[in-house]
Structure formats: structure tokens, C-alpha cells
Amino acid sequence: MNILLLIVAIIAIVLLFTGGFVSALNWLLWVGIILLVLAIIVWLVRLISGRRSV
């Protein structure tokens, strides 16, 4: 019975860490998408306004 409890505890810990990493990666993916959209908007505004300064 102790071995079964140990196996269940190890599986629970692995799933906990995996879930944490997946949610962190999902959050970083959304942050990356938002930053990409902002960069495209800024690039379009600079292209339309005609400013060529770097």
C-alpha cells in the first residue's frame, strides 16, 4: 500500500510541475503575440507617417 501511495504522490508532483510549466508557457505565448502586434502597429505608424529616423 505504501508503494502505491508513493507512486501516486510522484505522479501528482510531476503533473503539478507540468501544469505549471504549460500555463507559464501559455502566458508567455500571449505576451509574445501582444508584443508582436504592438511592434507591427508601431512599424505601420512609422511607415505611414514617413519618418525614417532610426
N, CA, C and O atoms as CSV, one atom per row, in Angstrom:
chain,resi,resn,atom,element,x,y,z
A,1,MET,N,N,0.820,-1.197,0.000
A,1,MET,CA,C,0.000,0.000,0.000
A,1,MET,C,C,0.861,1.258,0.000
A,1,MET,O,O,0.498,2.255,-0.623
A,2,ASN,N,N,2.004,1.221,0.696
A,2,ASN,CA,C,2.878,2.382,0.741
A,2,ASN,C,C,3.492,2.671,-0.627
A,2,ASN,O,O,3.694,3.830,-0.990
A,3,ILE,N,N,3.787,1.609,-1.386
A,3,ILE,CA,C,4.361,1.800,-2.713
A,3,ILE,C,C,3.349,2.461,-3.636
A,3,ILE,O,O,3.708,3.335,-4.425
A,4,LEU,N,N,2.092,2.055,-3.545
A,4,LEU,CA,C,1.041,2.667,-4.359
A,4,LEU,C,C,0.875,4.145,-4.001
A,4,LEU,O,O,0.717,4.983,-4.888
A,5,LEU,N,N,0.910,4.465,-2.716
A,5,LEU,CA,C,0.806,5.845,-2.270
A,5,LEU,C,C,1.991,6.669,-2.768
A,5,LEU,O,O,1.815,7.819,-3.172
A,6,LEU,N,N,3.186,6.101,-2.744
A,6,LEU,CA,C,4.378,6.790,-3.232
A,6,LEU,C,C,4.283,7.044,-4.732
A,6,LEU,O,O,4.636,8.128,-5.196
A,7,ILE,N,N,3.814,6.068,-5.488
A,7,ILE,CA,C,3.665,6.232,-6.939
A,7,ILE,C,C,2.633,7.326,-7.251
A,7,ILE,O,O,2.852,8.158,-8.131
A,8,VAL,N,N,1.528,7.317,-6.534
A,8,VAL,CA,C,0.500,8.344,-6.749
A,8,VAL,C,C,1.045,9.724,-6.394
A,8,VAL,O,O,0.756,10.693,-7.096
A,9,ALA,N,N,1.819,9.834,-5.332
A,9,ALA,CA,C,2.399,11.117,-4.931
A,9,ALA,C,C,3.382,11.620,-5.989
A,9,ALA,O,O,3.379,12.808,-6.310
A,10,ILE,N,N,4.218,10.744,-6.533
A,10,ILE,CA,C,5.180,11.137,-7.559
A,10,ILE,C,C,4.457,11.604,-8.822
A,10,ILE,O,O,4.834,12.608,-9.426
A,11,ILE,N,N,3.415,10.869,-9.215
A,11,ILE,CA,C,2.640,11.260,-10.397
A,11,ILE,C,C,1.973,12.615,-10.161
A,11,ILE,O,O,1.931,13.444,-11.070
A,12,ALA,N,N,1.456,12.850,-8.964
A,12,ALA,CA,C,0.812,14.125,-8.648
A,12,ALA,C,C,1.817,15.273,-8.723
A,12,ALA,O,O,1.492,16.342,-9.241
A,13,ILE,N,N,3.029,15.066,-8.216
A,13,ILE,CA,C,4.055,16.110,-8.254
A,13,ILE,C,C,4.463,16.403,-9.695
A,13,ILE,O,O,4.610,17.564,-10.075
A,14,VAL,N,N,4.647,15.351,-10.499
A,14,VAL,CA,C,5.014,15.545,-11.904
A,14,VAL,C,C,3.922,16.303,-12.647
A,14,VAL,O,O,4.220,17.213,-13.420
A,15,LEU,N,N,2.669,15.942,-12.423
A,15,LEU,CA,C,1.564,16.649,-13.086
A,15,LEU,C,C,1.463,18.094,-12.618
A,15,LEU,O,O,1.128,18.975,-13.410
A,16,LEU,N,N,1.746,18.350,-11.351
A,16,LEU,CA,C,1.714,19.715,-10.831
A,16,LEU,C,C,2.766,20.576,-11.526
A,16,LEU,O,O,2.468,21.685,-11.971
A,17,PHE,N,N,3.999,20.065,-11.619
A,17,PHE,CA,C,5.054,20.832,-12.288
A,17,PHE,C,C,4.753,21.006,-13.771
A,17,PHE,O,O,4.968,22.086,-14.323
A,18,THR,N,N,4.260,19.959,-14.419
A,18,THR,CA,C,3.942,20.045,-15.844
A,18,THR,C,C,2.846,21.070,-16.090
A,18,THR,O,O,2.941,21.857,-17.032
A,19,GLY,N,N,1.833,21.074,-15.281
A,19,GLY,CA,C,0.753,22.055,-15.416
A,19,GLY,C,C,1.253,23.468,-15.210
A,19,GLY,O,O,0.827,24.384,-15.913
A,20,GLY,N,N,2.148,23.658,-14.260
A,20,GLY,CA,C,2.728,24.984,-14.025
A,20,GLY,C,C,3.548,25.457,-15.206
A,20,GLY,O,O,3.456,26.621,-15.595
A,21,PHE,N,N,4.350,24.572,-15.784
A,21,PHE,CA,C,5.171,24.960,-16.934
A,21,PHE,C,C,4.306,25.265,-18.139
A,21,PHE,O,O,4.585,26.214,-18.873
A,22,VAL,N,N,3.266,24.484,-18.358
A,22,VAL,CA,C,2.403,24.700,-19.519
A,22,VAL,C,C,1.669,26.034,-19.390
A,22,VAL,O,O,1.549,26.771,-20.369
A,23,SER,N,N,1.181,26.345,-18.201
A,23,SER,CA,C,0.473,27.620,-18.036
A,23,SER,C,C,1.443,28.787,-18.159
A,23,SER,O,O,1.076,29.836,-18.687
A,24,ALA,N,N,2.671,28.626,-17.683
A,24,ALA,CA,C,3.662,29.693,-17.833
A,24,ALA,C,C,4.011,29.888,-19.303
A,24,ALA,O,O,4.134,31.024,-19.762
A,25,LEU,N,N,4.172,28.791,-20.050
A,25,LEU,CA,C,4.470,28.908,-21.474
A,25,LEU,C,C,3.287,29.507,-22.218
A,25,LEU,O,O,3.478,30.281,-23.155
A,26,ASN,N,N,2.069,29.162,-21.816
A,26,ASN,CA,C,0.885,29.725,-22.444
A,26,ASN,C,C,0.829,31.235,-22.202
A,26,ASN,O,O,0.488,31.993,-23.110
A,27,TRP,N,N,1.158,31.669,-21.001
A,27,TRP,CA,C,1.177,33.094,-20.682
A,27,TRP,C,C,2.245,33.811,-21.504
A,27,TRP,O,O,1.995,34.891,-22.040
A,28,LEU,N,N,3.426,33.220,-21.606
A,28,LEU,CA,C,4.498,33.830,-22.397
A,28,LEU,C,C,4.137,33.888,-23.875
A,28,LEU,O,O,4.527,34.826,-24.571
A,29,LEU,N,N,3.395,32.896,-24.359
A,29,LEU,CA,C,2.948,32.911,-25.751
A,29,LEU,C,C,2.032,34.102,-25.994
A,29,LEU,O,O,2.175,34.793,-27.003
A,30,TRP,N,N,1.101,34.351,-25.091
A,30,TRP,CA,C,0.200,35.501,-25.247
A,30,TRP,C,C,0.955,36.809,-25.162
A,30,TRP,O,O,0.658,37.741,-25.909
A,31,VAL,N,N,1.939,36.901,-24.257
A,31,VAL,CA,C,2.750,38.112,-24.158
A,31,VAL,C,C,3.512,38.342,-25.457
A,31,VAL,O,O,3.596,39.474,-25.933
A,32,GLY,N,N,4.064,37.283,-26.031
A,32,GLY,CA,C,4.779,37.401,-27.296
A,32,GLY,C,C,3.873,37.857,-28.426
A,32,GLY,O,O,4.273,38.680,-29.249
A,33,ILE,N,N,2.655,37.330,-28.474
A,33,ILE,CA,C,1.710,37.732,-29.521
A,33,ILE,C,C,1.344,39.204,-29.367
A,33,ILE,O,O,1.279,39.931,-30.358
A,34,ILE,N,N,1.105,39.646,-28.147
A,34,ILE,CA,C,0.753,41.051,-27.914
A,34,ILE,C,C,1.909,41.964,-28.298
A,34,ILE,O,O,1.692,43.002,-28.923
A,35,LEU,N,N,3.138,41.593,-27.932
A,35,LEU,CA,C,4.293,42.408,-28.303
A,35,LEU,C,C,4.491,42.442,-29.807
A,35,LEU,O,O,4.877,43.475,-30.354
A,36,LEU,N,N,4.234,41.337,-30.483
A,36,LEU,CA,C,4.347,41.306,-31.940
A,36,LEU,C,C,3.329,42.227,-32.583
A,36,LEU,O,O,3.660,42.951,-33.522
A,37,VAL,N,N,2.094,42.213,-32.096
A,37,VAL,CA,C,1.053,43.087,-32.633
A,37,VAL,C,C,1.423,44.550,-32.397
A,37,VAL,O,O,1.254,45.381,-33.289
A,38,LEU,N,N,1.929,44.874,-31.200
A,38,LEU,CA,C,2.346,46.249,-30.921
A,38,LEU,C,C,3.485,46.678,-31.835
A,38,LEU,O,O,3.494,47.812,-32.313
A,39,ALA,N,N,4.439,45.799,-32.085
A,39,ALA,CA,C,5.552,46.129,-32.967
A,39,ALA,C,C,5.067,46.377,-34.393
A,39,ALA,O,O,5.557,47.289,-35.060
A,40,ILE,N,N,4.118,45.585,-34.866
A,40,ILE,CA,C,3.568,45.782,-36.211
A,40,ILE,C,C,2.820,47.106,-36.292
A,40,ILE,O,O,2.935,47.819,-37.289
A,41,ILE,N,N,2.053,47.445,-35.256
A,41,ILE,CA,C,1.333,48.717,-35.247
A,41,ILE,C,C,2.303,49.889,-35.274
A,41,ILE,O,O,2.104,50.836,-36.036
A,42,VAL,N,N,3.348,49.842,-34.457
A,42,VAL,CA,C,4.340,50.920,-34.440
A,42,VAL,C,C,5.031,51.024,-35.794
A,42,VAL,O,O,5.258,52.130,-36.283
A,43,TRP,N,N,5.372,49.884,-36.412
A,43,TRP,CA,C,6.014,49.893,-37.720
A,43,TRP,C,C,5.099,50.507,-38.775
A,43,TRP,O,O,5.556,51.289,-39.609
A,44,LEU,N,N,3.812,50.164,-38.748
A,44,LEU,CA,C,2.859,50.729,-39.704
A,44,LEU,C,C,2.694,52.233,-39.506
A,44,LEU,O,O,2.618,52.978,-40.483
A,45,VAL,N,N,2.637,52.686,-38.258
A,45,VAL,CA,C,2.500,54.122,-37.992
A,45,VAL,C,C,3.724,54.868,-38.509
A,45,VAL,O,O,3.589,55.938,-39.103
A,46,ARG,N,N,4.914,54.316,-38.292
A,46,ARG,CA,C,6.126,54.968,-38.791
A,46,ARG,C,C,6.175,54.932,-40.308
A,46,ARG,O,O,6.674,55.872,-40.926
A,47,LEU,N,N,5.673,53.873,-40.919
A,47,LEU,CA,C,5.666,53.772,-42.380
A,47,LEU,C,C,4.691,54.786,-42.989
A,47,LEU,O,O,4.997,55.429,-43.993
A,48,ILE,N,N,3.527,54.917,-42.375
A,48,ILE,CA,C,2.512,55.834,-42.899
A,48,ILE,C,C,2.936,57.293,-42.664
A,48,ILE,O,O,2.732,58.140,-43.533
A,49,SER,N,N,3.516,57.586,-41.515
A,49,SER,CA,C,3.880,58.969,-41.215
A,49,SER,C,C,5.117,59.398,-42.007
A,49,SER,O,O,5.361,60.596,-42.148
A,50,GLY,N,N,5.889,58.464,-42.518
A,50,GLY,CA,C,7.040,58.801,-43.354
A,50,GLY,C,C,8.305,59.118,-42.586
A,50,GLY,O,O,9.267,59.624,-43.164
A,51,ARG,N,N,8.323,58.832,-41.294
A,51,ARG,CA,C,9.549,59.104,-40.511
A,51,ARG,C,C,10.545,57.993,-40.754
A,51,ARG,O,O,10.230,56.817,-40.574
A,52,ARG,N,N,11.754,58.364,-41.164
A,52,ARG,CA,C,12.781,57.370,-41.484
A,52,ARG,C,C,13.917,57.375,-40.454
A,52,ARG,O,O,14.910,56.676,-40.655
A,53,SER,N,N,13.806,58.135,-39.360
A,53,SER,CA,C,14.858,58.168,-38.364
A,53,SER,C,C,14.898,56.855,-37.591
A,53,SER,O,O,13.867,56.224,-37.359
A,54,VAL,N,N,16.090,56.461,-37.202
A,54,VAL,CA,C,16.253,55.177,-36.523
A,54,VAL,C,C,16.329,55.376,-35.030
A,54,VAL,O,O,16.466,54.407,-34.284
